[in-house]
Amino acid sequence: MAISSRGRDFVVRHEGFVSRAYRCPAGEWTIGTGFTNRSSVAVQLLGRIKPGKTITRAENDRVLAEAFARDTAHRSTGQWRAQGRTSSMPAIPTASTAAPTP
């Protein structure tokens, strides 16, 4: 599944964008919209994140799109089924299923 431009913009607004690698509060080298060396997609497309590494917005958008596509494919092909769900989306309460308010 592809991420929409609205989805991408939301993530960038939430995470921010930093073009030069920096150490986050958890001590991880981080770049772009929060990519670390724990992201196999980021490492595959950008190489190891280390001091001095930089990223353009176009590179960031490409990594974000690929990471989203792989993550949603992974979730929809097993993780949700293991939880007894038929959809990759979490259950959202509706007016007919939500608990009544006191």
N, C-alpha and C positions, 0 to 999 in steps of 0.2 A: 504494500500500500504506500502510495506517495504522500508526502506531507504537503499540505496546501501552503500557499504564501501566507495566509492568515495564521496557520499553525506555526510556521517558521518564525513569523514576526512575534508571535506570543512568546515562544521559547527565548528568542533573542532579548525581548523586553524583560522577561523574568530573570534570565541568567546573566544578561549583559554580554558584551563582546569585548574581549581584550586581545589585541593582535600579537602581543609579545608574551612568551611563556613567563609565568610567575608561579611562586609557591602559594597555594591556597592555605587557609588556616589549618587544614588537616595535614599540611606538609607535602601534598602532592603537587608535582609540576602540572600546571593547568594552562590551557590556551583556548582561544575562541569563545564559544558559549559553554565553557566548562568541561572541555574534553581533557581527559587525563590518560596516562599510560595504561590504565585499567580498561580503556575502551579499545577493543581489538580493531574496530573500524577505524578509529582515529590513527592508531599506530600503523595499520595497513596502508591508509591513504596518505598520511603525513610523515610517517617515520616516528621514532621515539621523540617524546616531548621532553626537552631539556633546556637549560638556560640559553638564552639568545635566539631560540627558535621563534619564527614569526609566521603568521597566517594572514591571508587576505580574506575579505568578506566572501568572495566567490569560493575560495577553498572551504571556508567554514560552512557555507550553505551546502556544498557538495557532501561534506562529511556528515552534516546534520541530516540531510535527506537520506543518505545511505544508512546511517545508524538507525533512523526511524524505520526505514523499510525493513531492515534485518530484524529489528526488535519486534515489530508488529507481526512479521512472518513467523518468528519463533513463538510468540505468544499465541497466535491463532492456530498453530499446528500441534499443540500439545499441552501447554501449561493450563489453558482454560478448560480443555476437555478433562484433564486430571482433576479439576475442581468440580466436575459435573455440569459445566456450562456448555451451551451450544454456540455461543458467540464469543468473539475475542473482547467484546466490550463488557465492562463490569455491569452488574445489574443496577438499573436506575429505578428507584421507587416511582410509581405513578400514583395518581389520586386513588386508584382502586386497590393498590398494594401497600401504600404507606400507612404507618400506624396512625391512628387517630390522635389528634392533639387534645390534651386535657382541658 
